[in-house]
Amino acid sequence: MWSESVGGDRKGHGQKERRVRALLKDPVGFAPVADTIAQHFLLSTEQINWLSLVYFVVSIPSGVVAIWVLDSVGLRWATVLGAWLNFAGSMLRALPCMVVGIQDPFAFLMGGQSLCALAQPLIIFSPAKLAALWFPEHQRATANMIGTMCELRGVGADANPLGVLAANVLSPALVKKEDDIALMMGIYIIPAGLACLLASMCLWESVPPTPPSAGAACSTSETFLDGLKLLARNKAYVILAVCFGGGVGIFSSFSALLEQVLCVNGYSDEFAGLCGALFIVFGILGALVLGLYVDRTKRFTEAVKVGFCLASVVCVAFALVSQLRGQTVALAAICSLLGFFGFSVAPIATELVVECTFPVGEAAAAGLVFVMGQAQGALIMVLLTALAVRRAEPSFSTCREGQDPLDWKVPMLLMAGLSTVFSCCLVLSFHTPYRRLQAEARAGRSIQDRCPEADRAPLLADRP
């Protein structure tokens, strides 16, 4: 029975620096206080940038290893390994603040960041597998949503919005002067240490004693290499991976460029921060609503397609309204809707990935989509920042001193166009059976056929 992210030379350098920073999704809250950290540790701009860039560089190759660990070694050991890597990285990163006389603080900072970067894929790839192995079919979408939205590690905007929101709020609030950097580093050790303790002491099994569904019983029935081959030959998966990965790249670009786009037209940094917060908060609310809906109806494809289309419409609205002045209410509403319709689709799309690739392991199917999303995000960011041209600073610009205002009209229209293309491609080309649900239905019928009539009643009573 199945249980339950002033002179000519100076301006050019400032523009280049900002473009580099736009490419970096700082996962640990360094970006909001980057200037203070650089001054405290006597670091160059390039060194500060590398502290964030290392996450992006490491995530793609380490992502493949993380997929193998999750699907072959198991969820428990992947979680424990990720927690210890993150805790060790947090400690190593904080050493220059705690030990006097360190000659090369950058080496410790970089080493700590690298260890945390290795832990990143082990965490962000796990919600789909956790939902599949530990929850019955009528709770999987909600469980995936909670796992995806509540990873409080801050390893990437597309993966864990609460972590990014917390890091970007805490860092500037904690660091008012150089001496506060040690406090920030110390505080960030606390959740890493707590997660490490909980993972080591409280996680004993990778799977529950009794599989909650037939799909859980058959999870990772394909070997790692055979699963990759099946994914490459699965047309529906390739289409979903390209479109969903493109969506991840677009939303990452939106989060990274939001302040730069708005300051040119007189919007303050505080307002840009408010828009970013609304984007995340409404994304979480939308994910909650959508997760509950899909758990009841099993309309994965319809939910993802409708969400993508509505998000594309809102993306076009943002591209147009963001070029106008005095539209604070409209922009706040647009950012809220963009999160509600677009950001909320991520957990459901992850579940859809698993449905269309069963019996390939959940970590392989979902993890490769996120790896592809990061690669596409990098390409989109390079393209958008390359198309942004410097213009004479208008009198109403609120861009920070040394931050040259750019003309973002063409890049924003391109972003809206890409969003529309990905949505149309998904709606017109993506069709798939729900392989996992079908397998579970067949298994359920088989059990009923084998059970005596007297034993069938409690079995049916447990079904959702």
N, C-alpha and C positions, 0 to 999 in steps of 0.2 A: 504494500500500500504506500503510495507516494505521500510524503509528509511535506509539511510546509518548510598677460603682458607692457671802426669809425673812419678809419681811412679805408681806401680800397682794399689793401692787403688784409686789414683786420676784418672787413666785412666778408671777404672771400673765405678767410679762415673760419669765421663764425658760422657761415653757411655750411661749409664742409663738416664742421664739428656737429652741427645740429642734425645734418643728414645721417651722419654715423650714429648719433644717439637714437635717431628715429628707428634705425634698424634693430635696436637692441631692446628686447623685452626683459627688463631687469627683474629677476625672479625673487630677490631678497630685499628689495626696498633701497638699493644703493642709488638708483637714478634720481629720486627726489632730493637727495642730499649729496649728490656726486661732487659738487664744488667744495663742500666742507670736508669731505673725505679726502679729496685730492690735496687740499691745503694741509690737512692734519698729517697725512702720511708722506707728503712731498712727492706725490705721484703726478705723472704727465697725463694729458688727456687720453693719449693712446692706452696707457695702462688702465685708467678708469674704464674705458670702453671695453677692454679685454676682460675685465671682471664680469661683465654681462655677456659678452660675445661667447665666452667659453660654454655657456649653457646651450647656445644654439649649435656650436661646433660639435659638442660632445653628444647632444641628444640623438642625432641621426644614427651614428654607428652604435652607440650604446643602446639605442632603441631596439635594434635587432637582437642583441644579447638579452635584453629584458624580456622580449617576446619568448625566447627559448626558455629562460628561467621560469617564467610564469606558467607556460604550458607544459614544460617537461619536469621541472623540479617541484613546482607547486606554489600555491598562493601564500602559504604560511612563510616559507623560507624566503620568497621574494619580498614579502612585507618586512620581515626581520632584517634582511640584507639592506633594503632601502632605508629603513629607520636608522640602522647603525651607520651607514654611509653618510646620511644627512646629519646625524649627531656628531660624527667625527669631523665632518666638514665645517660644521658650525663652531666647534671647539678650536680647530686649527685656524679658522678665520679670525677668531677673537684673541688669539695669542699676542699679536702686536699691541693690543690694548692692555693686556694684563701683565706682560713681561717687559721690564725696562731694559733698554740697550740693544734691542733687536736691530741688526744692521740693514736687513732687507725685508721690510714688512710686506712688500708686494709679493714676494715668494710665498709667504704664509697665506696672504689673502687669496692668491691665485690657486694655491693648493687646496684650500678649503672650498673655494668655489667649484673646483674640478670634482671634488668628492661629492658635493651636493648635486652637481650636474649629472654624475653617474647614477645617483638615486632617483632623479626625476622620472625617467621612463618607467621604473618599477612601480611608481605610485600612480602616475596618470593613466597607465594602461590597465590598472587592476579593477576599476568599478564594474566593467562588463563581465569579467570573470567572477567577481564576487557575487554579482546579481544572479548569474547563471548557476553557480554551485550551491548557493545558500538560500535562495528564495524560490517559492513556487511561481508558476507562470503568471498568476494574477497580481504579483507584487514586484516582478523583475524590473519593469520600466521605472517605477517609483524608487526602488532601491538603487538603480543605476543613477537616477537623477540626484539622489541624496549624496551618493558617493562622489559623483563628479563635481557637484556644486560645493561640497563641504570639505574638500581636501585643503586644510588650512596650512599649506606649506608654501604657497606663493610661488609655484614653479612655472607659471605661465597663464596668461589671461584666458586662452582658449580652453584650458583644462580645469582650472580651479579658481573661479571668480572671487570667492570669499577670501582666499589667500592673497590674491592681488589687491583686493580692496583693503584688507587689513594692513598689508605692508605699505601701501601708498598713503594710508592715513597715519599709521604709527610712525614711520620714519621721519617725516617733517615735524610731527608733533613732539617727538623725543629729542631730536637734534636741533637745538637752538644755537649752540656754539660748539667749538671743536671738542671741548671736554665731555660733551654728551655722547660722543660716538661710542665710547666704552659702554655706556649704559644701554644704547641701542643693541650693540653686539651681545651684551649679556642677556638682555630680554629675549632676543631671538634664539638663544640657547635653550631657554625654558621649554617651549613647546617641542623642540627637537628632542630634548632629553626625556620629556614625558612620553612622547610617541615611542621612543626607543624602549623605555621601560615597559610600557603597555604591550608592545609587540613581542618583547622577549619573555614576559611573565604571563601574559594572558592568552596568547595565541598558541594553541596546542595542535590543531588539526588544519589541514588545507581544505578538507571537505567535511561535511556533517556525517554523522554515523549512517543516516538514512538519506538517500538523495531526495530532494524536494520535488523532483519531476523526472520524467523519462529523459529529457534533454540533459539534465545534470548527470544522470547515470551514464550517458554516452559522451559526455564532454571530453574533448581532446582525444577522440577516438582515432584521429589521423596523426601520423608522426609529423615532426616539425617540417622536414623537407617536403614530404608528400603534401602537407597542408599548404605550403607556399606554392607548389605547382598547381594545386587546385584553385587557389586564389587567382593566379595569373591567367587561368583558363576560364574563370567565371566572369562573363561579360557584365552581368548586373553589378557585381562587386567592383569591377574596374570603373564603371560609370559612376557609381556612388562614391568611390574613393576620390575620383578626380573632382566631382562636383562638391562633395562635402569638404574635401581638403581645400578646394578653392574658397569655400565659404569661411573656413577657419582662417585662411590667409587674409581674407578681406576684413574680417572682424578684428584680427590682430592689428592690421594696418590702421583701422579706424581708431582703436584704442591708443596706438602709439602716436598718431598724427593729430588727434583731436585738439590739443592745446595749441599747436602750431597753426592749424587751420582757422581756429576761432580768434586768436589774438590779432591777426591781420585786420580783422573787421571790428576791432574795438571791444571784444569780449574779454573779460578778466580771466586770470588763471583760476580764481575761485569758482567762476561760473563753469569753466571747462571741467574743473574737478567735480562740480555738481552734476554735469551732464554725464561724465564717466561713471559716477556713482549710480545715477538713475539707470544707466545702461545695464549695470550689473544687477542692481536690486530688482528691476522689472524682469530681467532675464531669469533670475531665480524664481520669481513669482510665476512667470510663464512656464518654466520647466516643471514646477509643482503641479500646475493645472494640467499641462499636457501629459505629464507622467501618469496622473490619476486617470485621465481620459483614455490613454492608450492601454493601460492595464485592464480597463473594463471592456474596451471595444476591439482591441488588437488591430486597430487601423494605423499601423506603423507608416506605410507608404503614403497614405492620404495626409497624415499629420505632417510628415517631413516635406512633402511637396507643397502643401498649403503654406506652411511656415516659411519655406524658401521664397515662394512667390510674394507673400506679404512683406517679407524682409527686403526684397528687391525693390518693391514700390517705395518703402520707407527710405531705402538707401538713395534712390533717385531724389526724393524730397530733401534729404540732407545735403546732397550735392548742390542743389539749387538754393536752398534757404541759407546754408552756411556762408554763401557769398554776399548776403545782405546784412545790413546793420540794424540793430534794434529789434531783433527777433528772438528775444530771450525765451519767451513763453513757447513759441513755435519750436525752437531748437530743443528745449527741454522735453517737450512732448515727443518730438521726433526721436530723440535718443532713448526715451522710455519705450516707445513702440519698437524701435530697432532691437532693443534687448528682449522685449516681450515676444516678438515674432521670430527673431533670428537666433539669439543666444540660447533660447530655451529649447531649440531643436536638437542641440548637440547630444544630450543623453538618449533621445529617441532615435536619432540617426545611428548612434552606436549600437543600440539594440537591433535596429534594422540590418546593420552590417552583420551581426551575429546570425540573424534569421536567414539571410540570403546565402550564408557560407557554411552553415551547419553540414557536417560535423567537424569542420576545421576548428581548431582551438580559438577561444574567444580573444585571448591576448594577441594572437597572430592577426586575426581579422581586424580587430579594432586598433591595435597598435600600429600596423602599417598605414592605416588611414591617417593617424595623427602624425606619423613621420612624414607622410606625403604632404599633409597640411602645413607642416613647418617648412618644408622645402618650397612649396608654392607660396607661402607667406613671405619668405625671403625674396623670391623673384618679384612678387607684387610690390613689396616695399621698395626694392631697388628701382623698379620701373616708375612708381609714383613719385619718389623723391627726385629721380632724374628729370622728370617732366616739370617739376616745380621750379619756376624761374624767379630770380630776385627782382623786385620792383622798388621804386622810390618809396621810402617809408611814408605812408599817409599820416596826417595829423592825428587821426583817431586810433592809430595802432596802439595796442597795449603790450606788444611783444617786449620781452625783457631786454635790458641794455646788452648790446653785443649780439642779440639774436635778430638776424635780418629777416624782415617780413617777406614772404614769398607769395607768388600768385598761385593759389591752389585750385583754380577753376578747372583747368584741364585734368589734373590728377583726380579730382573728386568726380568729375564726369566719367573718367575712365573706370574708377572704382565702381560707380553705379552701373556702367556698361558691363563690366565683368560679372557683377552680381546678377544682372539680367540674363547674361549668356549662360551662366552656370544653372540658374533656375530653369530656363527653357530647356536646356539639355537634360536636366533631371526629370522634368515633367514629361517630355516627349520620348525619352529613350529608356528610362529606368522602369523595368517591370520584373518582378520576381515572385516566386512562391515563398511562403513562409516555411522553410524546410524544417526548422526546429519544432514548430507547432504541429506540423504534419507528422513528424516522427513521434511526438508525444501523443498525438491522437491515435496513431496506429498502436502504440504500446498500450494505451489505455484500453482499447478494444480487445487486444490480445489477452490482457489480464482478466477482463470481464468474461471472456469466453472460457478461460481456464478455471475461474472461481465457481464453486458451488453456489446455488441460489441463496443459500442461507448466509454465505459470507459476503455477498455482493452488496447488501444494503449499507453496511458501514463504509465500504469503499466509495459508494456513490455519495454518501452523506458528506464525505470529506472533500468532494470535488467543488471548485468555486462555482 
